[in-house]
Amino acid sequence: MFYENLNKVNNIFYKDFMKSLNKLNKNGSYILGKNVSKFESNFARYIGAKFSIGVANGLDALTISLKSLKLPKNSEVIVASNSYIACIISIINSGLKPVLVEPDIETYNIDVNKIDKKITKKTRVILAVHLYGKSCEMDKILNIFRKKNLYLIEDCAQSHGSKYKNKNTGLFGDFSCFSFYPTKLLGAIGDGGAIISKKKKFKDYLKKFRNYGSIKRYKNDIIGQNSRLDEIQALFLDIKLKSLNRIILHKKKLAEVYFSNLNKNFILPKIENHKSDTFYIFNVRH
């Protein structure tokens, strides 16, 4: 897919990017080098997490997170029915079963009042997908996952910088998964993704899983896969990360234009005081 306006979005970053790219070419470190480590640290700091692990894309972030839980085959994962197909693929590819819950008609995120009815003895995970730059209703989801002793994974592919009660999305789950697909608020010039976990014990495991099961050359402790964030993408993302708050502010200003000018035939996004939306997508119904 190619989007002409992405060139306009990224143009302002190319000058710094090309300077840094020349340095990368000179040192010849193209796989899991300093640029990936630097971006991982800076991105974790931006979100407020202890660490982040760069992977090849958002789908891999979800799949690796689910596989890291080592759940029994056909364990059930609660997920919103209008989630992107990557969520469903990640669940199936992990040997698990997606259980679909309808969204809230006003927010388009999972309807938290319908989750309890879908929980069975096989339920192990709630996959909370923050759609369109709006966080899910996290207090109610946290109450369910604690009461039922479940795992919580956040899909933050569309919610870079979105907040719930002044807390960034990505800081609630056992794992949180990000995509840096070019159209995202923090978009790369190719594919990319990241995993955040509040459990430090997973840090080495995730690093191994993304790199053939290894963090030390020729020592492969687990059966992993090749899902490494590319040095070039990490380089570009780290430059762009410095402007993410400005990008979000621009989105909010555009949203104000729509709120002020769309007529009453349109059902506009719901504004909730306890959430800070980034308007990754300004979704309307008519």
N, C-alpha and C positions, 0 to 999 in steps of 0.2 A: 504494500500500500504506500502511496505517496501523497503527501499533503503539501501543496505549494506554500501555504501560510506558515508551515513549520520552518521554512527557510528564514522568514521574517522574524520569527520568534527566537531563533538560534543565532542569527547573524551577529548580534552584539557580543556573543561569547567567542566567536571564531578567532579574533586577533590573539587573545590570550591563549586559546587552545592551540593554535599553530606554533606559537613560541614554545609551549610545553611539549608539543608533539616532536619538535626537532630534538629536544633534550632526550625524550624517550627513545628516538631512533639511534641516538649516539650511544646510549648505555645498553641498548639491546635487550632489556628485560621486559619481555612481552606478556608473560604469564604469571599471575599472582605476585606482582612486584610491589614497589613502593606506592604506586598510584592507587592500587586497590586498598592497601592497608590504610593509606591516608584518607581515602574517601570513606571507608568503613568507620574509622574513628570520628570523622567530622559529621557523618550522617547520624551516627549513634548519639553524638553530642547534641545535634539539632533536635532530635526526637526526645532526648532525655533518657536514653537507654544506656545500659552498661556496655553493650557491644552490638555490632551488627556484622553479619556475614554476607558478603556479596556473592550472588549466584547468577546464572546465565539469563534467567527470566522469571517472571512472576509465577508461571505455572510450576516451574521447578521449586520455587520457594515454598509453595503450598504442598507439593508432593513430598519434598524432603522433610518438611515439618511433620506431616502426617506419618511418614515412615519412621521417623525418629521416635515416635511414641510406642512403636512395636506392639500394636494392638492385635487382638485375635482376629482372624479372617472373618469378614462379613460383619464386623462391628459397625454400628450405625453412626452416621455423622449428620447432625441437624444443620440444614442450610436453607437460605431463602430461595424460593422457587424462581425468582427473577434474577438470580446471580448469573454472572458470565459463565460460559461453558467451561472455562479453565477450572473453576471450583469443582464441577462435577467430574471432569476428567481426572483431576488430582485425587479425588476420593476413590474412584474406580481403580485407577492405576496403583493405588496403595492397598488394594484388596479389601476395600471397605464399601459400605452401602450408603449412598446419599438418601436422606429422608427430607423431603421438600416441605417447607412451611411457607404459606402465602405471605406476601408483604403487607405492611400497613399502607392503606390507600393514600394517606396524607404525606408520609415520609418516603415511601418506596423501599425502606429497609425492612428487615424481618419483623413480623408482627409478634412482639414478645408475649402477647397474651395467648398466642396459639402454640407456643413451644411445648408447654407441659403436656398437652394432649398427644404429642408425637413422640414423647420419651418412652422407651421400653427398656427391658432388661439388657438389651444389646446396645443401647445408646452409650457412646463413650466420649463424643466430641460435639461441641457447638462451634460451628464455623460462622463467625459474625462478619458479614460483608458490609463495609461502609460504602454505600453507593453514592455517586454524584457529588462527593465532597461533603456529605453529611454523616456524622457518626451515628451508629446504632444507639439504642436506649440502653446504655451499658450498666446502669445500676440494677435494672431488672434482670438483665442477662447474667451479671455477676452473681446475683442472688440465686438464680436457678442452678448455675454451674457449681456453686459451692454447696448448695443444699443436696444436689444429686451426685456430688463428687465426680464431676466430669472434667475433661480438658476443654480449654478455650483457645481457639485460634482466631486471630483477626486477619481478615483480608483487607489490607490498606492500599490496594492498587489504585484506588480513586480518591484517597483521603490524605495525601501528603499535607501535613500542616493543619488538618481539621482537628477540632478540639471538642471534648466532652467535659463540661465543668472545668474548663481551663487546663485540662490534661490532654496531651496529644494522643490521637488514635495510634495504636501500636504499643501502648504502655499497660494494657489491661490483660492481654492473653498470655498463655504459656509460650506461644509463638505468635509472631506477627509478620505478615508477608507483604512485601512491597514489589511493585512493578515499576520499571523505568522505561517502559515502552515510549516511543517518541512523542505521543500525544499527551502523556501525563504532565502534570504541573512541573514535576521534576523529571523531564524526559531526556533520554539519551539520544544519540544519533544512530542507534541500533537497539538491540534487545539488552535487557539487564534486569536484575532483581536483587532483593536483599531479604534476609531473615533477621528478626530481632527476637531475643528470648530474655525473659526476666530471670531465668534459671541459668546461672553461670556454668553449671555442670554440663550443659549442652554445647558450650562454645567449641571445644575441641572436636566433639562428635560431628557437629555441623561442618566444621572445616574439613574433616576427613571425608565426610559423605560427598561433598561437592567435588572432591579431588581424588577419585578412584579409591577412597577409603584410606587416604594417606596424608599425613602432615610432615612426615620424614621420608625422604626419597628412598624408594625400594622397600619401604616398610608399610605394608597394607594391612591395617588392623580389622577393617570391616569391608563388606561388599558395598562399595559406594558407586558413584557415577561421575561423569564429566559434566559439571555444571559450574564453571568458573566465570565470575564477572571479568570481562576483558579489560586489560590495562587501559586501552584507548577509551573505552566507555567510562571507566572510573575517572580517568583524567578529565573528560568533558563534564561529567556529573559533579565533580568536586568544584570546578569553576562555576557551574550553574547554581550549585547549592547556595553560594553566597548571595544570590539574587532571589532565592525562593520566596522570601517574605514579600519582596517587591512584586513578584509574579502573582502571589495570592492577593495582594492589595489591588492590583490591576483587575483581577477577576471579580473582586467585590465591587469595584467601581462599575464594571460592565453590568453586573447583576442589578445595580441600582438603576441603570438606564432602562432595563427591562421592567423592573418593578414600577417605575414611574410612567412608562409609556404603553405597555400592553393593556388592551382593553379588558373589560370585565368578563368577556366570553372565555378568557383563559384562566385555568386553575393554576396558580403560581406556586412555587416551592413554599413549603411551610417554614416560617421563621420561629425558632425556639430559643428563648433567652439563655438556656443552659448549654447551648451548643454554638460553636463558632464554625460556620460553614465556609468552605473555600470556593463553592460553586464551580467545581471542576466541570460539571455539566449543569446548565440552567434548564432543568426539566419542566415542561409544561404539559398540561392536558387541555383538551378543547372539546 
